[in-house]
């Protein structure tokens, strides 16, 4: 079952993994909510998200149809029904200097974006040091509804997603959780 009533999540990326990536999402009490593994060397991204590390209950699928695209669109599907929650599209050329993603509803309508905090800080992160923690802003309908902020730790990639500003739940939590996992999986490759 997906944690759709939560507002704060902690994301962790497994540091020592030979190929691919393993991601865990926790609540504020450090209870595991979601587990995901990204397979290495895939032509198309197909990230599966489970409610436990045993992978006995798949709750989300994050898939792209494009092959090696600089601006891929990732469909977010609730499992096992396969119902499309929406899509996330990486703005490839813009993301070279500053990460930016577009958020689409299930009908393909643009509803918001996820963007890195500052162009200057983004450039410093990419070209000088990765010691400056990343911060992203979730914007829906022109209003900020949340943040995704990396916690500085040289041994473990940790980030906190805070959606407490989203009092009307304008951002579907399935899309928010998928965005957090994609930020770890895709943008995390820049580190």
DONU-588136 format. One record per residue (C-alpha): x, y, z; residue in one letter. Coordinates in Angstrom, 1 decimal, padded with zeros to 4 digits. Layout:
# DONU-588136
<px->X&py->Y&pz->Z&rest->a>;
...
END
This chain:
# DONU-588136
<px->000.0&py->000.0&pz->000.0&rest->x>;
<px->001.3&py->003.4&pz->-000.9&rest->x>;
<px->001.8&py->006.1&pz->001.8&rest->x>;
<px->-000.5&py->008.6&pz->000.3&rest->x>;
<px->-001.3&py->010.4&pz->003.5&rest->x>;
<px->002.3&py->011.3&pz->004.4&rest->x>;
<px->003.9&py->014.7&pz->004.0&rest->x>;
<px->007.5&py->014.1&pz->004.9&rest->x>;
<px->009.7&py->011.3&pz->003.5&rest->x>;
<px->013.3&py->010.4&pz->003.8&rest->x>;
<px->015.0&py->008.9&pz->000.7&rest->x>;
<px->018.3&py->007.0&pz->000.9&rest->x>;
<px->020.4&py->005.7&pz->-001.9&rest->x>;
<px->022.6&py->002.6&pz->-001.2&rest->x>;
<px->026.2&py->003.8&pz->-001.5&rest->x>;
<px->028.0&py->000.5&pz->-002.2&rest->x>;
<px->026.2&py->-001.3&pz->-005.0&rest->x>;
<px->028.2&py->-002.8&pz->-007.9&rest->x>;
<px->025.6&py->-002.1&pz->-010.6&rest->x>;
<px->022.4&py->-000.2&pz->-010.7&rest->x>;
<px->021.0&py->001.4&pz->-007.6&rest->x>;
<px->018.9&py->000.6&pz->-004.5&rest->x>;
<px->016.6&py->003.2&pz->-003.0&rest->x>;
<px->014.7&py->003.2&pz->000.3&rest->x>;
<px->012.0&py->005.6&pz->001.4&rest->x>;
<px->011.2&py->006.0&pz->005.1&rest->x>;
<px->008.6&py->007.9&pz->007.1&rest->x>;
<px->009.5&py->010.3&pz->010.0&rest->x>;
<px->009.7&py->007.4&pz->012.4&rest->x>;
<px->012.3&py->005.7&pz->010.2&rest->x>;
<px->009.8&py->003.0&pz->009.2&rest->x>;
<px->010.5&py->001.6&pz->005.7&rest->x>;
<px->007.7&py->002.6&pz->003.3&rest->x>;
<px->009.2&py->001.8&pz->-000.1&rest->x>;
<px->012.0&py->-000.1&pz->-001.6&rest->x>;
<px->013.3&py->000.1&pz->-005.2&rest->x>;
<px->016.1&py->-001.2&pz->-007.3&rest->x>;
<px->017.3&py->000.2&pz->-010.6&rest->x>;
<px->018.7&py->-002.4&pz->-012.9&rest->x>;
<px->022.0&py->-001.5&pz->-014.5&rest->x>;
<px->022.7&py->-001.5&pz->-018.2&rest->x>;
<px->019.0&py->-001.3&pz->-019.3&rest->x>;
<px->018.2&py->000.1&pz->-022.7&rest->x>;
<px->014.9&py->001.5&pz->-021.3&rest->x>;
<px->014.4&py->002.6&pz->-017.7&rest->x>;
<px->012.0&py->000.3&pz->-015.8&rest->x>;
<px->012.1&py->001.1&pz->-012.1&rest->x>;
<px->009.9&py->-001.0&pz->-009.9&rest->x>;
<px->008.9&py->000.2&pz->-006.4&rest->x>;
<px->007.8&py->-002.2&pz->-003.7&rest->x>;
<px->006.3&py->-001.9&pz->-000.2&rest->x>;
<px->009.1&py->-004.1&pz->001.3&rest->x>;
<px->012.6&py->-005.3&pz->000.6&rest->x>;
<px->011.4&py->-008.8&pz->-000.1&rest->x>;
<px->009.8&py->-007.3&pz->-003.2&rest->x>;
<px->006.5&py->-009.2&pz->-002.4&rest->x>;
<px->004.2&py->-006.3&pz->-003.2&rest->x>;
<px->004.9&py->-004.0&pz->-006.1&rest->x>;
<px->003.2&py->-000.6&pz->-005.7&rest->x>;
<px->004.6&py->001.5&pz->-008.5&rest->x>;
<px->006.3&py->001.2&pz->-011.9&rest->x>;
<px->008.3&py->004.0&pz->-013.4&rest->x>;
<px->008.9&py->003.4&pz->-017.1&rest->x>;
<px->010.0&py->005.1&pz->-020.2&rest->x>;
<px->009.5&py->004.0&pz->-023.8&rest->x>;
<px->012.4&py->006.0&pz->-025.2&rest->x>;
<px->015.8&py->004.5&pz->-025.7&rest->x>;
<px->018.8&py->006.6&pz->-024.5&rest->x>;
<px->016.9&py->009.9&pz->-024.8&rest->x>;
<px->018.3&py->013.1&pz->-023.3&rest->x>;
<px->014.7&py->014.3&pz->-022.4&rest->x>;
<px->012.9&py->011.1&pz->-021.5&rest->x>;
<px->009.3&py->010.9&pz->-020.3&rest->x>;
<px->008.7&py->008.5&pz->-017.4&rest->x>;
<px->005.2&py->007.1&pz->-017.0&rest->x>;
<px->004.2&py->006.5&pz->-013.3&rest->x>;
<px->001.9&py->003.5&pz->-012.9&rest->x>;
<px->000.2&py->002.3&pz->-009.8&rest->x>;
<px->000.5&py->-001.4&pz->-009.5&rest->x>;
<px->-001.0&py->-004.0&pz->-009.7&rest->x>;
<px->-003.8&py->-002.2&pz->-011.6&rest->x>;
<px->-001.5&py->-000.4&pz->-014.0&rest->x>;
<px->-003.5&py->002.8&pz->-013.6&rest->x>;
<px->-001.4&py->005.8&pz->-014.9&rest->x>;
<px->-000.8&py->008.4&pz->-012.1&rest->x>;
<px->000.9&py->010.7&pz->-014.6&rest->x>;
<px->004.3&py->011.3&pz->-016.1&rest->x>;
<px->007.5&py->013.1&pz->-015.3&rest->x>;
<px->009.6&py->014.5&pz->-018.2&rest->x>;
<px->013.2&py->015.5&pz->-017.8&rest->x>;
<px->014.2&py->018.7&pz->-019.5&rest->x>;
<px->017.4&py->017.3&pz->-021.0&rest->x>;
<px->019.2&py->020.3&pz->-022.4&rest->x>;
<px->018.1&py->022.6&pz->-019.5&rest->x>;
<px->019.2&py->020.0&pz->-017.0&rest->x>;
<px->022.8&py->020.2&pz->-018.2&rest->x>;
<px->023.2&py->023.4&pz->-016.2&rest->x>;
<px->020.2&py->023.1&pz->-013.8&rest->x>;
<px->018.0&py->020.1&pz->-013.3&rest->x>;
<px->014.4&py->020.6&pz->-014.3&rest->x>;
<px->011.5&py->018.1&pz->-014.7&rest->x>;
<px->007.9&py->018.7&pz->-015.9&rest->x>;
<px->005.0&py->017.0&pz->-014.1&rest->x>;
<px->002.0&py->015.8&pz->-016.2&rest->x>;
<px->-001.4&py->014.5&pz->-015.0&rest->x>;
<px->-002.7&py->011.1&pz->-016.3&rest->x>;
<px->-004.3&py->012.9&pz->-019.3&rest->x>;
<px->-000.9&py->014.4&pz->-020.4&rest->x>;
<px->-001.7&py->017.9&pz->-019.2&rest->x>;
<px->001.3&py->019.9&pz->-017.7&rest->x>;
<px->000.5&py->020.6&pz->-014.0&rest->x>;
<px->003.9&py->021.5&pz->-012.6&rest->x>;
<px->007.6&py->021.2&pz->-012.4&rest->x>;
<px->010.5&py->020.1&pz->-010.2&rest->x>;
<px->013.5&py->022.3&pz->-010.5&rest->x>;
<px->016.9&py->022.6&pz->-008.9&rest->x>;
<px->017.3&py->025.6&pz->-006.5&rest->x>;
<px->019.8&py->027.8&pz->-008.2&rest->x>;
<px->021.7&py->027.9&pz->-011.5&rest->x>;
<px->024.8&py->029.2&pz->-009.8&rest->x>;
<px->024.8&py->026.4&pz->-007.2&rest->x>;
<px->023.9&py->023.8&pz->-009.8&rest->x>;
<px->026.9&py->024.9&pz->-011.9&rest->x>;
<px->029.2&py->024.8&pz->-008.8&rest->x>;
<px->027.9&py->021.3&pz->-008.0&rest->x>;
<px->028.6&py->020.0&pz->-011.5&rest->x>;
<px->031.9&py->021.5&pz->-012.2&rest->x>;
<px->033.7&py->022.2&pz->-008.9&rest->x>;
<px->032.3&py->020.1&pz->-006.0&rest->x>;
<px->029.5&py->017.8&pz->-005.1&rest->x>;
<px->029.9&py->018.8&pz->-001.5&rest->x>;
<px->027.1&py->021.4&pz->-001.9&rest->x>;
<px->023.8&py->019.6&pz->-001.2&rest->x>;
<px->021.2&py->019.6&pz->-003.9&rest->x>;
<px->017.8&py->021.1&pz->-003.3&rest->x>;
<px->014.7&py->020.9&pz->-005.6&rest->x>;
<px->011.4&py->022.8&pz->-005.5&rest->x>;
<px->008.1&py->021.2&pz->-006.4&rest->x>;
<px->005.8&py->023.8&pz->-008.1&rest->x>;
<px->002.2&py->023.0&pz->-009.1&rest->x>;
<px->-000.1&py->025.6&pz->-010.6&rest->x>;
<px->002.6&py->028.3&pz->-010.1&rest->x>;
<px->002.9&py->027.7&pz->-006.3&rest->x>;
<px->005.6&py->025.9&pz->-004.4&rest->x>;
<px->004.1&py->022.8&pz->-002.8&rest->x>;
<px->007.3&py->021.1&pz->-001.5&rest->x>;
<px->011.0&py->020.6&pz->-001.5&rest->x>;
<px->013.4&py->017.7&pz->-001.9&rest->x>;
<px->016.7&py->018.5&pz->-000.2&rest->x>;
<px->019.9&py->016.4&pz->000.1&rest->x>;
<px->021.4&py->016.1&pz->003.5&rest->x>;
<px->025.1&py->016.4&pz->003.5&rest->x>;
<px->026.8&py->013.1&pz->004.3&rest->x>;
<px->029.9&py->011.9&pz->002.4&rest->x>;
<px->029.0&py->008.2&pz->002.9&rest->x>;
<px->025.3&py->008.0&pz->002.4&rest->x>;
<px->023.0&py->009.8&pz->-000.1&rest->x>;
<px->020.1&py->011.0&pz->002.0&rest->x>;
<px->017.4&py->013.5&pz->001.0&rest->x>;
<px->014.2&py->014.7&pz->002.7&rest->x>;
<px->011.0&py->015.4&pz->000.8&rest->x>;
<px->008.8&py->017.9&pz->002.6&rest->x>;
<px->005.3&py->018.3&pz->001.1&rest->x>;
<px->003.7&py->020.1&pz->004.2&rest->x>;
<px->003.1&py->023.2&pz->002.1&rest->x>;
<px->000.8&py->021.1&pz->-000.1&rest->x>;
<px->-002.2&py->021.4&pz->002.2&rest->x>;
<px->-004.7&py->020.8&pz->-000.7&rest->x>;
<px->-002.7&py->017.7&pz->-001.9&rest->x>;
<px->-002.4&py->019.3&pz->-005.3&rest->x>;
<px->000.6&py->017.1&pz->-006.1&rest->x>;
<px->-000.3&py->013.4&pz->-006.4&rest->x>;
<px->001.9&py->011.6&pz->-003.8&rest->x>;
<px->002.5&py->008.8&pz->-006.3&rest->x>;
<px->004.1&py->011.3&pz->-008.7&rest->x>;
<px->006.0&py->013.0&pz->-005.8&rest->x>;
<px->007.5&py->009.7&pz->-004.7&rest->x>;
<px->008.4&py->008.7&pz->-008.2&rest->x>;
<px->010.1&py->012.1&pz->-008.7&rest->x>;
<px->012.1&py->011.5&pz->-005.6&rest->x>;
<px->013.3&py->008.1&pz->-006.8&rest->x>;
<px->014.1&py->009.5&pz->-010.2&rest->x>;
<px->016.1&py->012.4&pz->-008.7&rest->x>;
<px->018.2&py->009.7&pz->-006.9&rest->x>;
<px->018.5&py->007.4&pz->-009.9&rest->x>;
<px->018.9&py->009.9&pz->-012.8&rest->x>;
<px->020.3&py->013.1&pz->-011.3&rest->x>;
<px->022.3&py->011.1&pz->-008.8&rest->x>;
<px->024.5&py->009.9&pz->-011.6&rest->x>;
<px->026.1&py->013.3&pz->-011.8&rest->x>;
<px->027.8&py->012.9&pz->-008.4&rest->x>;
END
